[in-house]
Amino acid sequence: MSDSQLVKNLVIRASAGTGKTYSIATRYIYLAAVQGVPCEEILALTFSRAAAYEIYAKIIERLVLAATDEASARNEFLRIA
């Protein structure tokens, strides 16, 4: 995704099971790891603490996996690039 394709503000509205958590986690990782946006400048909102934790846990899980396994890191980069 090039800088010109990046939407600065994004709203994701969808029903359960449609991949919202995956989409938010992917965008967060892309902004932080690829675009170099400081984490404290990225805002993700949701309606419940449980959903917020799920997003947080998915981001951490994917970053830990990428940091500990080269193939996973490569796959993660290809997924978000």
C-alpha positions in Angstrom: 0.0 0.0 0.0 1.6 3.3 -1.0 1.3 6.5 0.9 -1.1 7.9 -1.7 -3.4 4.9 -1.2 -3.5 5.2 2.6 -6.7 6.6 4.0 -5.9 8.7 7.0 -9.1 8.0 8.9 -10.9 4.8 8.5 -14.2 3.5 9.9 -14.9 -0.2 9.8 -18.6 -1.2 10.4 -19.6 -4.8 9.9 -21.4 -7.6 11.5 -19.9 -10.3 13.7 -17.4 -12.7 12.1 -16.5 -10.5 9.1 -12.9 -9.9 10.0 -13.0 -6.5 11.7 -10.4 -7.5 14.3 -8.1 -8.9 11.6 -8.5 -5.7 9.6 -7.8 -3.4 12.5 -4.8 -5.4 13.6 -3.4 -5.5 10.1 -3.8 -1.7 9.7 -2.2 -1.0 13.1 0.8 -3.2 12.3 1.1 -1.6 8.8 1.0 1.9 10.2 3.5 1.2 13.0 5.9 -1.3 11.3 5.8 -0.2 7.7 4.9 3.5 7.7 6.8 4.3 11.0 3.8 6.0 12.6 4.5 6.1 16.4 2.1 3.8 18.3 0.9 6.7 20.5 -0.4 8.4 17.3 -2.6 5.5 16.2 -6.2 5.4 17.6 -8.4 2.4 17.4 -11.9 2.6 19.0 -14.4 -0.1 19.7 -17.5 -0.5 21.8 -16.3 -2.9 24.5 -13.3 -3.7 26.6 -13.5 -7.3 25.5 -13.3 -6.2 21.8 -10.4 -3.8 22.6 -8.5 -6.6 24.3 -9.1 -8.9 21.4 -7.6 -6.3 19.0 -4.7 -5.8 21.4 -4.1 -9.5 21.8 -4.2 -10.1 18.0 -1.6 -7.3 17.4 0.7 -8.7 20.1 0.3 -12.3 18.9 1.2 -11.4 15.3 4.1 -9.2 16.3 5.5 -11.9 18.6 5.2 -14.5 15.9 6.9 -12.2 13.4 9.7 -11.4 15.8 10.5 -15.1 16.6 10.1 -16.7 13.3 11.6 -15.4 10.0 9.1 -17.2 7.8 6.2 -15.7 9.8 7.8 -12.2 9.6 8.1 -12.6 5.8 4.4 -13.7 5.6 3.3 -10.9 7.9 5.1 -8.3 5.7 3.6 -9.8 2.5 0.1 -9.7 4.1 0.2 -6.1 5.0 2.3 -4.7 2.1 
